[in-house]
Amino acid sequence: MKQLLRILLAAIGILAIVAVAAVVYVTTFLDPEDFKPRLTAVVEEQTGLNLALEGPITWSFYPRIGVSVEQARAWLPDQAQDETAFAAINRAEVSVAFAPLLRGEIAVDGLTLDGMRLNLEKNAEGEGNW
């Protein structure tokens, strides 16, 4: 029984060391700021919106794995960037599920938007900009 307990504690210790090493690796070698161009390109490709990420992008590891973005604005394709943005946020946090990451997949587990402002308008014909 003592040997089983020792093996179990050793396995838990090894998992803890691997988890800490993974966090150190990610925070040391992967700069989230490097993802800004790719993120803006994906948003434009998927939605047509022109995205400006003006604030920092940071990692989060607790309570869930994810990233947070501060000060982001988006414009419709026909809007100039000197106009009022279609959408603006003070802070967005996206968390991902852990198990799909092990399979190389990204599954959004949660999304928090803080200070979101939408500029929804209708023209004379009643068509919305959304």
VODONU-963468 format. One record per residue (C-alpha): residue in one letter; z negated, x negated, y. Coordinates in steps of 0.02 Angstrom, whole numbers, m for minus. Each point is the difference from the previous one (the first is absolute). Last residue first. Example, Ala and Ser with C-alpha at 12.3 -4.5 7.8 and 13.67 -1.06 7.14 Angstrom:
REM residues 2
> S	m357	m684	m53
> A	m33	69	m172
//
This chain:
REM residues 130
> W	1943	1260	2238
> N	87	7	166
> G	m5	189	m8
> E	147	115	26
> G	m37	154	106
> E	170	5	85
> A	m77	m56	166
> N	m77	m153	m85
> K	m162	m4	m97
> E	m127	m141	13
> L	m128	m86	m111
> N	m77	m158	73
> L	m128	m44	m133
> R	m161	m94	35
> M	m105	m78	m138
> G	m170	m69	48
> D	m53	m49	m175
> L	114	23	m150
> T	m75	m21	m174
> L	109	m10	m155
> G	m64	m7	m179
> D	50	m46	m176
> V	177	m59	33
> A	77	m59	m164
> I	83	m171	m1
> E	69	m59	m165
> G	m7	m173	m79
> R	m88	61	m157
> L	m167	m73	56
> L	29	81	169
> P	11	169	m89
> A	m184	m19	m54
> F	m67	m42	174
> A	51	154	100
> V	55	m40	176
> S	m85	25	168
> V	89	27	165
> E	m95	m9	164
> A	78	48	165
> R	m71	m39	172
> N	37	48	180
> I	150	104	m46
> A	159	49	91
> A	139	122	m39
> F	158	55	92
> A	m32	m138	126
> T	11	40	185
> E	159	m79	67
> D	21	m187	33
> Q	46	m24	m183
> A	157	104	22
> Q	13	154	m110
> D	152	48	m105
> P	m69	m75	m162
> L	m171	82	25
> W	m137	m116	59
> A	m153	m66	m89
> R	m158	m82	65
> A	m133	m106	m85
> Q	m162	m63	76
> E	m102	m60	m149
> V	51	m19	m180
> S	m115	0	m150
> V	33	m62	m174
> G	m59	47	m173
> I	m114	m29	m147
> R	m141	127	m5
> P	m186	1	45
> Y	20	m141	42
> F	148	m117	m5
> S	81	23	170
> W	140	m108	67
> T	49	m7	184
> I	155	40	104
> P	m21	m40	184
> G	59	106	145
> E	171	35	73
> L	90	67	m152
> A	157	79	73
> L	96	123	m110
> N	173	72	30
> L	8	160	m103
> G	146	33	m117
> T	m121	57	m135
> Q	32	m106	m156
> E	104	m142	74
> E	m96	m6	164
> V	m167	0	m90
> V	61	m133	m123
> A	64	m112	141
> T	m164	16	97
> L	m98	m47	m156
> R	113	m148	m40
> P	m15	m69	176
> K	m190	25	3
> F	m35	m74	m173
> D	m29	m177	63
> E	m147	65	102
> P	m88	34	m166
> D	m18	m188	m26
> L	m4	m36	m186
> F	m68	m174	m43
> T	m183	2	53
> T	m46	184	m3
> V	95	32	m162
> Y	m66	m156	m87
> V	m181	30	53
> V	10	181	m60
> A	75	m54	m166
> A	m132	m136	m24
> V	m138	128	32
> A	75	117	m131
> V	22	m142	m126
> I	m181	m55	25
> A	m62	179	m24
> L	105	20	m158
> I	m71	m163	m68
> G	m178	57	35
> I	31	168	m85
> A	70	m89	m153
> A	m148	m120	m4
> L	m122	147	13
> L	86	87	m147
> I	1	m159	m104
> R	m186	m28	34
> L	m41	181	m43
> L	95	m16	m164
> Q	m92	m162	m39
> K	m169	81	35
> M	42	142	m120
//
